[in-house]
Amino acid sequence: MFVNVKDAPFSAVGDGVADYTSAINAAKTAANGRQIYLPSGVYRTTADLSDTAYPAFEAISNGSVHNLFSPSVRYVGDGPRRTTILADYNGDIAKGAIIRFDTNASRTYGINSGVSQLSITQVAGRTGLNGIQLTASWFNKQENVEIYGLSGSGLIASLRPDISPGLSDPYQAFSVLNRQLWIHNNSGWGVKFDAGQSPGIYTLENSYLVFNAGGGILSTTGQCRIVGNCIQANGSAGGNGGLLFDTAEGPSMVADVRQNEFDTNFSYHIWLKRVQNGNFAQNRFLSNSYTDTTGWTNGNGAAGTFMRPGGQVLVGYGDANEAVNVKFERNMHRAPAGPVPVYGYIQYVGVGTHNNHFIHNDFTQTGTGMIPYTNFTPADSEIINP
């Protein structure tokens, strides 16, 4: 069952001209947890689309804390570029998004939310706009969604201040599945999982992240599965790159990163600033040569070449909360021959990086300038090559 925004009394035409914020919000209120169907069309909005706090149907207690759960919203279209949500306003990049899963009710979690079969973008020149935001959202799914051309990030998970980020509280966002997303040409991160100390497992699979200037994926905490994606040409010169793991609360993440392709991201493909118990297997890391760092014109190994990235995997950060007990196994590294080196794995010299394992990683199809391992010692790392 669903509520169609083109039916009366909502009567949204989807012509890309009129403001359909009120019509979508009215349909959302009437839905009471059912799907919101947006048939083919362009739906211009002038404010964030956030959850409605439907009546809570269950409560759990955790010590003296009482938490509520209520049905959430699912937006369904007719397919990317057939159904488009077009934001035409200046947003709050720190705490908002075009679609925001947040009940706005104290200590209340929304369940069974999601977005599928549509595109999300903005009017050129608008500022402060993220695509989809998860806040206190359980059992959330995005599938077959395109997010592009935004002044902020594509998909973010953020912290609700009234819900403790510590382990004494239920998860900020739990069981989040993202599949077949195309997130491209955004000014911020493609995906930003940043939700306090205890979010549940995030999954990103079979998705394409490309040309996101802030970087490809940022994960600051919690468990995550990143499997079967193409992460390409993200970041900027002197900025971020493909995939960054970092938490200020210590190495509390457990990451599973497998069978992805990392291609010509800017400063790095993966940087493990702080992560614990990570598994990185059967990924492919590609660097390419360019003649400059401005237009990044393909140099094909010409004199004066710059490699992107010059360091494919960076391990550690130089403080006590670094990469601990991570394993890279059977990954493939590719880079052309050129006058400047490409580094496969670089370890920062610090006190917190230890007990890491590098097993049967493949450097056979790299140029003569490839340096597989830098700054690793038997005291902190195990290296087993074919």
N, C-alpha and C positions, 0 to 999 in steps of 0.2 A: 504494500500500500504506500501511496505517496501523495503529496500535495503539489499540484501543478501551478506554478506562478503565473501562467497565462490564463488560468481559469478565473472567473469571477468569484469573489469580489476583488481579487488581487490585480488581475487584468494587466499584467506586465507584457508589453509588446516585444521588447528586446531589440529596439531599433538603434541602439548606441547613442541616442540623443537625449531622451528623457531620463530623469533620475528615478531609478527603480529601487532605491534603498528601502523606502517605506513599504513597497509591495513585497519585497523579499522578506523583510522583517515581519510583516503581517502573516505571510504564508508560514513562516517559521513558528510563530506563536500558535497558529492553528494546527500545525503538524503534531505537536505534543510527542515528539520523538520519532515520527515517521520521516521518510525521506522527503527532501525538497527537490522537486524535479524542475530543472531549467531547460526547456526545449531549445532547439537551435536559435541563436540570436546573440546580440551583444547587449549586456546588461550593465549600463553605466551606474556607478554607485558614488555617493558623496560622503560616506562615513564607513567605519569598520562594520563588518557583519559579525556580530558576536553571538554567543549562545544565549538562549532564553533559559532562565532558571525554572524549569518545569518542576512540579511537585516531587520532592524526594521520595523514593520508594524503599530505601533501606539505609540503615545507619550502623556504623561500627564504632566501637570505643577502643581507644588505645591509652590506657592509664586514665588521666583526667581529661583527655581530648576526645571530643565527639565529632565524627565526620559523617557527612551525608552524601548520597549518590542520587543522581537524577538522570533521566534520558537526555541525550544530547541531539545534535543535528547532523544529518548527512545530506550533502549537496551532490546531486547527480545531474550531469548534462548529457548531450548527444555525442560528445567526443571533442577533443581539443580542436580549436579553430572553428568548430561548429557552434559550440557554446562558449562564450567568453564573458568573464567578469572584468569590466574595465573601470578601474578606480580613477576618479577625477577629483582629488582633494589632496591636501598636504597632511600627512599622517605624523604619528609620534613613533619614530623608529625604535625608541627604547622600550616601549610597552604596548605596541599595537601591531595590527596586520589587517590586510584586506579581508581575510576570513580568520576570525579569532575564536578558538574553542576555549571559552572561559565563561562559566556560569555567572560570574560577577556576584555570586552569593557566598557569604562567609563560610569557609570550610566545606564547600560543596564541590564534589567531583562530577563532571559529566562523563557519561559512558556511551560507547558505540557511536562515536562521531566519525566524520571523514569527508573526503572530497574525491569524486571520481568523474572521469569522462568530460573534462572541460579545461579551458585555458584561463589563466589569471595574468593580467598585465595592468599597466597604468597609462594615463595620458602623459605624453612627453612633457617634461618640465616640472611635474609634480615631485614633491620631496617627502622623505621620511616614511616610505611605504615598504613593508615586508609583505610577503605573499600569504603564507599560512602560519599561524601561531598556535602552539599547543601549551595550555596552561591548566593544570589540574584536570587532565583529560585521560581517561582510561579506555582501553580497547579501541584505539583510533586507527583508521586506515585511509591512506591516500593511494589511488591507483589510476594509472593512465591520465595523468595530469601534466599540463605544461605550465611552467611559471617563468616568465621572461620579461625583460625590459624594465625591471623595478629599480628604484633608487635605494632600496635596502636589500635584504636577503630573501632567498626564496622560501625556505621552510625552516622555522625556528621553534625550539621548545624553551620556554622561559619560566622563571620562578614567580610564584604567587607569594607575596610577603606575609599573608596570614597563615601560610602552611610552612611548617618548619622544614628547612633544608636538611636537617639532621636525620639520623637513622631512627629517631623516636617517633617519626610520623609516617603515614602511608606514602607511597610513591607519588611524586609530582605528576609524572606521566608514565603510564604503565601499559605494556603490550602495544607498542606503536609499530605499525607495519606500513612501509612505504615501498611501492612496487611500480615499476614502469613509469617513472617520472622523467620528464625532460625539463631540466632547470638550466636556463642559459641566459647569458647577456644581462646579468644583474650586477648592480654596483657593489653589493655586499657579498656575503657567503652564499654558496648554493644551498647548503644545509648547515644549520647551526643548532647542535644539541647542547643546550646550556641551561640546565634546570635544577641547580642545587645538588646536594650530595647523593640523593637517593631516587633518581628516576628509574623506572623499570626498563626492560630491554628495548632498545630501538633497533629496528631492522630497516636497512636500505638495500634493495636488490633490483637487478635488471634495469637500472636507471642510467641516464646520460646527463652528466654535469659538465658543462663546457662554457668557457668565456665568462665566468663569474669573477669580477675584479677583486673582490675581497678574499677569495680563496674557494676551494671546492667544498670541503667538509671540515667543520670544527666540532670536536667532541670534548667537552670539559668534565664529564663525569658519567658514572653509571655503566651499565653493560650495553654493548652494541654489536650488531652483526652487519657487516658491510660486504656483500657478496654479489659477484657477477655484474659489476657496474663498469662503465667507461667514464673515467675522471680525467678530463683533457683540457689543457690550455687555461687553467684557472690561476688566479692570483695576479700579481703585477711585478714588474722589475723592482727588486729591493723590498718587496712585500711578502705576502704569503704564497702558498703553492697549493698542492693537491689535497692533503689530508693532515690535519694537525690534532694531536691529542695533548691536552693540557688541562690540569686542574690545580687550583691554588690550595686545595685541601689535602694534597698528598697524592700519591699514585694509587687512587682508588678505583680506577677503571679496569674492566675486564673486556678486552676487545677481541673480536673474531673477524678477520679481514682476509677474504679468500677469493681467488679467481676473478680479480678485477684487472682492468687495463688502465695504467697510469701513463699518459702520453703528453709530453711537452708541457707539463705544468711549470710554473715560473721558478720559484726559489727552491723547491723540493717537491718530491712526490709524496713522501710521508715524513713527518717530523714527530718523533716520540719525545716530547718535552717531559711529560710525566704520565706514565701508564704502568699498570701492573698486570702480569699474567695475560699478555697479549699473544694471539696466534695469528701469524701472517704467512699464508701458504698459497702457492700456485698463482701468484700475481705476476703480471708482466709490467716491467718498468722500461719506458722508452725515453731517451734523450735525443734531441735533434740539434743540428748546428745552424747558427744564424750569423749574419754578417754584422748585426748591430743590436742594440737593446731598445731601440725606439720603435721602429716599424717591425722589428723581428723578421726581416727578410731572410728567407732560407738561403744559407750560405753554401750548402753542400761541401763542407769541409774546407772552404777557401781560407786564405790567410786572414788573420784578424777575427777568426771565428769565436762566437760565444756559444756555449752549450746551454740548452734549457731542458731540464735543470742541470747545473754543474754537479750537484750532489743529490743523488736520488733518494737515499734514506738517511735521515739524521737521527741519531740516538742520544738521548740525554739532553741536559740543559746547563749543567754546571753547578747544581745545588744538591741538597740532600734528598729531594723528592723527585727522583728521575725515573728512568726506565728500569724496571726490575722484573726479572723472570719472563722475558718475552722471547718468542721463537719465530725465526724466519726460515722457512723450509720450502725447497723446490720452487723458488721464484726465478723468473727469467729476466735478465738484464740485457738491454739493447742500447747501443750507442754507435754512431759512425766514427770512423777514424778522423782525427783532426789535430790541429796544433796545440789545443788546450786539453787538459785531462777531464775525464768524467769520473766521479767518485761513486762507487756503488753504495757502500755503507761508511758513514763517518760517525765516530763516537766522540762526544764531548768529554773532555777530561774533567771528572768531578768525583764527588765522594758517594753519590747515590746510585750510580749505574752499575749493576752487577747481575751475575747469574743469568746472562742472556745467551741464546743459542742460535747459531747460523749453520744450517745443515743443507748440503747439496744444492746450493744456489748456483744458477747457470750463468756463466759469463762467456760462453763460447762464441757468441755472435756479437761481439763488441769490437770496437776499434782498438788500435794499439795503445791509445791513451787511457783506457779504462783501468782504474785502480780499485780493485774489489773491496778491500778493507783498510780503514785508516784509523789509527789510535786505539786499536783493540789489543788487549793483552790476555794471556791465559788465565790471569788472576780474576778477570771479570767476565770473560766470554769464552764460549766453546765455539770453535769454527771447524766444521767438517765439510770439505769440498769433495766433489766426485773424484 
